[in-house]
Amino acid sequence: WIAVVSTQSTGVRNLKSISEDLSAEYDKSCTGKSAAVLVVLCEIDGQYHVFLNKRSETLRNHPGQVCFPGGMRERTDRSVSETAIRECEEETGLKRDVVEVVAILPCLKVYNKGLPLTPVIATVPPNTLNTYNFTPNPDEVADIFHVPLSTFLSDTGPDLDSYEVEHTTPQFDMHHFHVLCSERRFDVRGMTAHICVVIAALGLGRSPSFPYRLPGEYCVMGEAVRERVQQIMGQ
């Protein structure tokens, strides 16, 4: 789906078309109180990198955890894309005129936990993540970094956390990845890792080289996306 960054590429055109087909699904599923994240992809040395934050240790919720830039939808936001872009700009200083939204996935609904969360996928010009003058908000962000998207399909394999959650069948897996950027180590886990695996599978068109089970009832991501991922993963 996301084969080439160029806006004229078949991969991006197809992704936009698929996103439009899914619009009714994500619009209906994210009414009311919700959040959005911006999944920024950038071509560096011929491969996609994904942009991530490490949250400030002083935050009340999830301090020190790795996440995508994003946050709560505000009444003045005209769309989930605007929410994701606004939050990314506030957190990291990445200006909206650099970002091009290429797809919006149906929101993730995590059983009995948190808010509906919509992943908004965007691209920035090649090498931007290496050259841009980011200005992270220290009240929210402790660090910013990027890693190849293929990391989340890597044959070295992640560590594996397995959880049993009430009212869900079967038990599902959540992975965490130990990644390096400029000799700094970060742990990507939980829902952020799950989104990275799904987008890597969709974008690179191949299955992870480690066993991976979709979270089933615990995390509803939209049937169209689930079916596409299952096809790629042979599930």
C-alpha positions as CSV (number, residue, x, y, z in Angstrom):
1,W,0.0,0.0,0.0
2,I,2.7,2.5,0.9
3,A,5.3,1.5,-1.6
4,V,6.7,5.0,-2.6
5,V,6.5,8.4,-0.8
6,S,5.8,10.4,-4.0
7,T,2.2,11.7,-4.0
8,Q,2.0,10.6,-7.7
9,S,2.8,6.9,-6.9
10,T,0.4,4.1,-7.4
11,G,0.9,3.0,-3.7
12,V,-0.2,6.4,-2.3
13,R,-3.1,6.8,-4.7
14,N,-4.3,3.4,-3.7
15,L,-4.0,4.2,-0.1
16,K,-5.9,7.4,-0.5
17,S,-8.6,5.5,-2.4
18,I,-8.9,2.8,0.3
19,S,-9.0,5.5,3.0
20,E,-12.0,7.1,1.2
21,D,-13.7,3.8,1.0
22,L,-13.3,3.4,4.8
23,S,-14.5,6.9,5.6
24,A,-18.0,5.9,6.6
25,E,-16.6,3.2,8.9
26,Y,-14.2,5.5,10.8
27,D,-16.6,8.4,10.9
28,K,-19.3,6.3,12.6
29,S,-17.0,4.6,15.0
30,C,-15.3,7.7,16.4
31,T,-18.3,9.8,17.4
32,G,-18.1,11.5,20.8
33,K,-15.0,11.7,22.9
34,S,-12.0,10.3,21.0
35,A,-8.3,10.8,20.2
36,A,-6.1,10.7,17.1
37,V,-2.4,10.0,16.5
38,L,-0.2,11.0,13.5
39,V,1.8,8.2,12.1
40,V,4.5,10.1,10.2
41,L,6.4,8.1,7.5
42,C,9.6,9.5,5.9
43,E,11.9,8.0,3.2
44,I,15.5,7.8,4.4
45,D,18.2,6.0,2.5
46,G,15.6,4.2,0.4
47,Q,13.4,2.9,3.2
48,Y,10.5,4.2,5.3
49,H,11.1,5.4,8.8
50,V,8.4,6.0,11.3
51,F,8.4,9.0,13.8
52,L,7.9,8.3,17.5
53,N,7.9,10.2,20.8
54,K,9.0,9.3,24.3
55,R,6.6,10.9,26.7
56,S,7.8,13.1,29.5
57,E,8.4,11.4,32.9
58,T,6.3,14.1,34.6
59,L,3.1,13.3,32.8
60,R,0.3,11.7,34.8
61,N,-0.7,9.1,32.2
62,H,1.8,6.7,30.7
63,P,5.0,8.6,31.7
64,G,8.1,7.7,29.8
65,Q,6.3,5.5,27.3
66,V,6.9,5.6,23.6
67,C,4.0,6.7,21.5
68,F,2.9,8.5,18.3
69,P,2.4,12.2,18.5
70,G,-1.3,12.8,19.1
71,G,-4.0,13.5,21.6
72,M,-7.6,14.4,22.4
73,R,-10.0,15.7,19.7
74,E,-11.1,19.2,20.5
75,R,-14.4,20.8,19.6
76,T,-12.7,23.2,17.3
77,D,-11.0,20.4,15.3
78,R,-12.9,19.9,12.0
79,S,-11.6,16.4,11.5
80,V,-9.5,13.6,13.1
81,S,-6.7,14.6,10.7
82,E,-6.7,18.1,12.1
83,T,-6.6,16.7,15.6
84,A,-3.5,14.5,14.8
85,I,-1.7,17.3,12.9
86,R,-2.4,19.9,15.6
87,E,-1.2,17.7,18.4
88,C,1.9,16.7,16.5
89,E,2.8,20.3,15.9
90,E,2.2,21.2,19.6
91,E,4.2,18.3,20.9
92,T,7.2,18.3,18.4
93,G,7.2,21.5,16.4
94,L,6.6,19.7,13.1
95,K,4.7,22.3,11.1
96,R,1.5,21.2,9.3
97,D,2.6,22.6,6.0
98,V,5.3,19.9,5.9
99,V,2.9,17.1,6.4
100,E,0.7,15.3,3.8
101,V,-2.1,13.0,5.1
102,V,-2.3,9.9,2.9
103,A,-4.8,7.8,4.8
104,I,-7.0,7.6,7.8
105,L,-7.6,4.1,9.3
106,P,-10.7,3.2,11.2
107,C,-10.3,4.0,14.9
108,L,-9.0,1.4,17.4
109,K,-11.4,0.6,20.2
110,V,-9.7,-1.1,23.1
111,Y,-12.0,-3.2,25.2
112,N,-12.8,-1.5,28.5
113,K,-9.8,0.7,28.3
114,G,-9.1,4.2,27.0
115,L,-10.7,6.1,24.2
116,P,-11.3,5.3,20.6
117,L,-8.1,6.2,18.8
118,T,-7.8,7.0,15.1
119,P,-4.4,6.5,13.3
120,V,-3.8,9.2,10.7
121,I,-1.0,8.2,8.3
122,A,1.0,11.0,6.8
123,T,4.3,11.5,4.8
124,V,6.9,14.2,4.9
125,P,9.6,14.8,2.3
126,P,12.5,12.4,2.1
127,N,15.1,12.8,4.9
128,T,13.0,15.4,6.8
129,L,13.2,13.4,10.0
130,N,17.0,13.9,9.9
131,T,17.1,17.5,8.9
132,Y,14.1,19.2,10.4
133,N,14.5,21.7,13.3
134,F,12.1,20.0,15.8
135,T,11.2,21.9,18.9
136,P,9.7,19.3,21.3
137,N,7.5,20.6,24.1
138,P,9.4,19.5,27.3
139,D,6.2,19.4,29.3
140,E,5.0,16.5,27.1
141,V,7.9,15.0,25.3
142,A,11.2,13.7,26.7
143,D,12.6,12.6,23.3
144,I,11.8,12.1,19.7
145,F,13.3,9.5,17.3
146,H,12.7,7.5,14.2
147,V,13.3,3.9,13.2
148,P,12.9,1.9,9.9
149,L,9.3,0.7,9.6
150,S,10.6,-2.7,8.7
151,T,11.9,-3.0,12.3
152,F,8.3,-4.0,13.2
153,L,8.5,-7.0,10.9
154,S,12.0,-7.9,11.7
155,D,13.3,-11.5,11.7
156,T,15.2,-10.8,14.9
157,G,11.8,-10.8,16.5
158,P,10.5,-8.8,19.4
159,D,10.0,-9.8,23.0
160,L,6.6,-11.1,23.5
161,D,4.0,-10.2,26.2
162,S,0.9,-12.3,26.3
163,Y,-2.2,-11.2,28.2
164,E,-5.5,-12.8,29.2
165,V,-8.3,-10.2,29.2
166,E,-11.7,-10.8,30.6
167,H,-14.4,-11.3,28.0
168,T,-12.0,-11.8,25.2
169,T,-11.3,-15.0,23.3
170,P,-8.6,-16.3,22.6
171,Q,-5.7,-14.9,24.7
172,F,-3.9,-12.4,22.5
173,D,-0.3,-11.3,22.1
174,M,1.1,-7.8,22.5
175,H,4.8,-7.4,21.5
176,H,7.4,-5.0,22.6
177,F,10.5,-4.0,20.6
178,H,13.8,-2.8,21.8
179,V,15.0,-0.3,19.2
180,L,18.1,2.0,18.8
181,C,18.3,5.5,17.3
182,S,21.6,7.4,17.4
183,E,22.8,5.0,20.2
184,R,19.7,5.7,22.3
185,R,17.6,2.8,23.3
186,F,13.8,2.9,23.3
187,D,11.1,0.3,24.2
188,V,8.1,0.3,21.8
189,R,5.3,-1.8,23.2
190,G,1.5,-2.1,23.8
191,M,-0.9,-0.4,21.4
192,T,1.9,1.7,19.7
193,A,3.8,-1.5,18.8
194,H,0.5,-3.1,17.6
195,I,-0.2,-0.1,15.3
196,C,3.4,-0.2,14.0
197,V,3.2,-3.9,13.1
198,V,-0.2,-3.4,11.3
199,I,1.0,-0.4,9.3
200,A,4.3,-2.1,8.5
201,A,2.4,-5.1,7.2
202,L,0.0,-2.9,5.2
203,G,2.7,-0.6,3.9
204,L,5.4,-3.1,3.1
205,G,2.9,-5.8,1.9
206,R,4.4,-8.6,3.9
207,S,3.9,-10.6,7.1
208,P,6.0,-10.3,10.2
209,S,8.7,-13.0,10.3
210,F,7.6,-13.8,13.9
211,P,4.3,-15.3,15.0
212,Y,1.6,-12.6,15.3
213,R,-2.0,-12.9,16.3
214,L,-4.4,-10.0,15.8
215,P,-5.9,-9.0,19.1
216,G,-9.4,-10.1,18.2
217,E,-12.3,-8.8,20.3
218,Y,-9.9,-6.8,22.6
219,C,-9.0,-4.3,19.9
220,V,-11.5,-3.5,17.2
221,M,-9.8,-1.9,14.2
222,G,-12.4,-2.0,11.5
223,E,-13.2,-5.1,9.5
224,A,-11.8,-3.9,6.2
225,V,-8.4,-3.3,7.7
226,R,-8.5,-6.5,9.6
227,E,-9.3,-8.5,6.5
228,R,-6.5,-6.9,4.6
229,V,-4.0,-7.6,7.4
230,Q,-5.2,-11.2,7.7
231,Q,-4.7,-11.7,4.0
232,I,-1.1,-10.5,4.3
233,M,-0.4,-12.5,7.4
234,G,-2.2,-15.6,6.0
235,Q,-4.6,-15.8,8.9
